[in-house]
Amino acid sequence: MSALPHEPSSEASSDPYEFEFAEGPQTLAELRTALEEISPELLTAFNARLDAATFGWDHDEVIAKARRAVAFKKRAKEAAAEAAAQEEAAGAQQVHDPWAHLDVRDSAS
């Protein structure tokens, strides 16, 4: 049964740039903490943009951009950790080069 137009789809999206509303920090305090963990300079820049923004659309846009930055940074860290875990689980296997015997370089020269 398919979802109604106003209901979110139960299927996972394959778009890496799609941002779910529940992703990322939900409060300004959480957002500031997450930005500070990434970079103190990023937090300073966020605070400056937030102070310069007027309430309304500008204010919301500054917060939304920061939330996306934090969520995507977190995704990248999780993906890297998952790839490292998979590589470790698979074990680093030496690949035999079947053409190595054809390499007849003279090492004496």
Backbone hydrogen bonds, N-H to C=O, Kabsch-Sander energy under -0.5 kcal/mol:
donor,donor_aa,acceptor,acceptor_aa,energy
7,E,4,L,-1.9
18,E,15,D,-1.3
20,E,18,E,-0.5
23,E,20,E,-1.3
31,L,27,T,-2.4
32,R,28,L,-2.8
33,T,29,A,-2.1
34,A,30,E,-2.5
35,L,31,L,-2.6
36,E,32,R,-2.2
37,E,33,T,-1.8
38,I,34,A,-1.6
39,S,35,L,-3.0
43,L,39,S,-1.6
44,T,40,P,-2.2
45,A,41,E,-2.4
46,F,42,L,-2.3
47,N,43,L,-2.7
48,A,44,T,-2.0
49,R,45,A,-2.5
50,L,46,F,-2.8
51,D,47,N,-2.4
52,A,48,A,-1.9
53,A,49,R,-1.5
59,H,54,T,-1.4
60,D,56,G,-2.4
61,E,57,W,-2.5
62,V,58,D,-2.1
63,I,59,H,-1.9
64,A,60,D,-2.7
65,K,61,E,-2.5
66,A,62,V,-1.8
67,R,63,I,-2.5
68,R,64,A,-2.4
69,A,65,K,-2.2
70,V,66,A,-2.3
71,A,67,R,-2.6
72,F,68,R,-2.9
73,K,69,A,-2.0
74,K,70,V,-2.4
75,R,71,A,-2.3
76,A,72,F,-2.2
77,K,73,K,-2.1
78,E,74,K,-2.5
79,A,75,R,-2.7
80,A,76,A,-2.3
81,A,77,K,-2.4
82,E,78,E,-2.3
83,A,79,A,-2.5
84,A,80,A,-2.4
85,A,81,A,-2.2
86,Q,82,E,-2.4
87,E,83,A,-2.4
88,E,84,A,-2.4
89,A,85,A,-2.5
90,A,86,Q,-2.2
91,G,87,E,-1.4
93,Q,91,G,-1.0
96,H,94,Q,-0.6
100,A,97,D,-1.4
102,L,99,W,-1.6
103,D,100,A,-1.4
104,V,102,L,-1.1
107,S,105,R,-0.8
109,S,106,D,-0.6
